[in-house]
Amino acid sequence: MNGQIRVIVIEQEALFRRGLVAVLESTPDLDAAGNAENAEDGYRLAEAVDPDVALVGTTVTDAPGITLASQMRRRYPAIAIVVIAASESDDELFGAIRAGASAYCGRDVGEEMLLALIRRSATGEYVINEQLLSKPYVAARVLEQFRNSTIVDVALSDAFMPLTDRELEILRKVSDGMTNAAIGEALGISPQTVKNHVTSILRKLAVNDRTQAVVTALRHGWLRLSDAPLDGSTPAGVTDTPTSRLGAAADDDL
């Protein structure tokens, strides 16, 4: 990543919020781009400054617990979310994973650890998966959650899946060889919005292009070969495999 990492803070407790801002302001490669004490102000701040990372507290009154992290991920999929809990818990860790957070920690996190979480999250890493794997009893609860799934491995993969429902929907259409313009028309959104989602997908999956994104999603079970158009149709002249369909969209920037 070139230049400073733009970071915002959304935390209700003023003293703790000011402490976080002070740490950011004293770190040369980070830009303290703004702070807010509630969810609504946080959303407006995210719109205004377009940060790379948001530090999100769990005690914000108008969006407590993981609610704020979930809403931020849905509204601004390109922003990496670091959840800072008032009191860490297994339930919140699992909820943060499901919300698509990049990292999860408590208020007692050390300064160097917090900076590392911010930097790694800004580059698209999902440190939270490491945090889950370091707690076998939490991983066991994830398995229990999906015990009734037809294919446990796929269900477990879904628990770690960093993409939002909308991003996965777009990636399915990318695998069908559709261009950004065609995806936008099908979903009723602009090609630029599609491009923004694709950029977010590439960042989250730590890949360089659309083909690698589809291959990665297939490998993890987030996309399956059965995710083809229901009518069985394929783009003209394109062999019916997800990666080969991408040739039809090669003229897109992303």
Secondary structure, DSSP 8 states (H G I E B T S, - for coil): --S-EEEEEE-S-HHHHHHHHHHHHT-TTEEEEEEESSHHHHHHHHHHH--SEEEEES--TTSTTTHHHHHHHHH-TTSEEEEEESS--HHHHHHHHHHT-SEEEETT--HHHHHHHHHHHHTT--HHHHHHHT-HHHHHHHHHHTTTSSSHHHHHHHHH--S-HHHHHHHHHHHTT--HHHHHHHHTS-HHHHHHHHHHHHHHHT-SSHHHHHHHHHHHTSS-TT-S-TT----TT--SSHHHHGGGGTTS--
